[in-house]
């Protein structure tokens, strides 16, 4: 009598065995492929070889000039700027700009948002009535950016005069990293700083359109400063090495204009093991040739990444990615806790999430971190980092005084 296979073998390990087998087979297959390529190259048009060389040269530059993340800093506002729900609603009512329907809508959004009671609102919004002036907006920008930068320079002991490249963004954090990476490929032996923030003061809404009120309930004060280097000598003290940056923008598509939707990221083949790529390709072939009703195979991204930093744009965003990428609660813990503690801090949120994982002591040498950021347009941008050491949290981490309280249980 044959044994019950399902009972005697853990399918999880069968899949892992398949994954490692296929990955090693690829290495073996490369040897004959390289031999054939060399033979074919000897018979190829010189112009084609020239174009191929230019392509390889571009990719070799990325390998020869790696980009290191030495350290980063996230701004933590003073306690006086905390905006618990009760105070938030009292101020909204006292402004006199919102009708009862809008006030009730805001209350419901706050309750379901995933935000906690300790997020920060800009100082101008704490006044009654609010004072969202240009001067107040400048004050917020200075406090956030200079606060993050001062802490970064103090922790790294790098003087500002040593910085050769500065990139500042308000809603495109990963794109800013990509730009800094490109500049570091050209300007050798230098540092780059990427500052990410969003100005809440200038973007507060005082009308009664419900869709426009949602940002009031989700966006909060925050910002980050990231120090990158292309100096080979910085590898020993760097926390991470940049592996990939992928940018996807669908704004030119008429269906995407003025809306946000989700699509499969073409970046998958860059990081997915060949075992997952084969399974994905096989289901596409079956769907195309035999059965249109076959559901596409969802790659197991957990085989490619150890940690996930999903933009804390809102509870619904995190929920959908957890579901569609088939992640476990522990994989989205950093995103949920960042949303709870700091709210939606726009493009800097992925750095608060990385700081959370570091504060928990979970990042070991060789681990891969996937940062996923979203933006209007619609943009979906990814950055992949590889840890160069067992990463410890930096001094004055945003989680330094509260990490032991997390994770908290959320009402979903």
Secondary structure, DSSP 8 states (H G I E B T S, - for coil): ----HHHHS-HHHHHHHHHHHHHHHHHHHHHHHHHHHHHHHTTS-HHHHHHHHHHHHHHHHHHHS--EEEEEEE----GGGB--HHHHHHHHHHHS-S-HHHHHHHHHHHHHS---S--B--GGGGSSS----HHHHHHHHHHHHHHHHHHHHHHHT--GGGEEEEEEESS-HHHHHHHHHHHHHHS-S-EEEEEEE--SGGG---S--HHHHHHHHHB---EEEEEEE--GGGTTT-SEEEEEEEEEE-TTSTTTTT-------TTHHHHS-HHHHHHHHHHHHHHHHT-TT-------GGGT-SEEEE--S-HHHHHHHHHHTT--GGGSHHHHHHHHHH-B-GGGHHHHHHHHHHHTT---TT-EEEEEEEETTTEEEEEEEEESS-----TT-TTTTTGGG-S-----
